[in-house]
C-alpha cells in the first residue's frame, strides 16, 4: 500500500499515545521525530503554552532503553 500524499502546507503528523502519566503526542514534524507533553503547570489566564514540543530521544533497540531526557526545573518526567 502506498503512503498517502501530503499536502503542501502539511509539516508532519502526530499520534496520541498513552503513558503512565497520561496522554502525550508523538510523531514527525519536517522529518524530525518529536514528542509533545501537556503543560500541567500552566496557570489560567497566563500566556504559557498548552503543550511543550521536544525532539524525541533516539532509541537503539540493541542496547536497551533511551537515554535520559533533560527536563526543565518545574517539569516532571512523562512516564
N, C-alpha and C positions, 0 to 999 in steps of 0.2 A: 504494500500500500504506500502511495506517495505521501509526502508531508504536505499539509495544507499551505497554500500560498499566503505569505504575509503581505499585509497592506503597506503602502509606502510610509505611512505615519506610525506604524507599529514598532515599538522599541524592543519588545520582548514579551514574555508570558510568565505568570505567577500561578502557583497552585496553593491551596490551603492544605496545611499539614497539621498534625496533632502531636504534641509532646507532653511531657509530664507537667509542664507549667501552663498548658493551654495551646491555643492555635497560633500559628505563625504562617507566613507565606514564604515560598521558595520558588526559584526559577532562574531565568536568564534574562538579562537586560543588556542589549548591544553585545551579546556574546560573553558577558561576564556573569558567572554564577553568583546569585545573591540570596540572602535571607532577610526577611522583614519581620520585626518584632513590634508589637503594640507598645506604645509608651505608657506604661502603667503609672508613672509618676507625674503625668500631666495634670496641672491644676485647671479647673474650669475657668474659662474666660481668658486664659493665657494664650500666647502666640506659639507655644511649644508644639512640635509636630505630634500627630496622632500615631505615626509609625516611624520606626528607625530602619533604614536600609543599610545592610552591611555586606561586604564581599564574603562569600561563603569560603570556609577553610577547605583546602584541598584534602581529600581523603585518599590514603594509599591502602587499598584493601589487603595488601600483603603484610603490612607492618602493624596493623591494628587500628585503634581509634584515631580521631582527628587530633590535631594539635590544639592546645587551649586557645580560647577566644579571649582577646584583650577587652575587658569591659570598662565602661566609664564608672566613675566613683559611685553614682547612685543607681547603677544598673545591676539587676540580678541575672544569673545565667538562664538561658531559655529552656533548660531541661531540669 
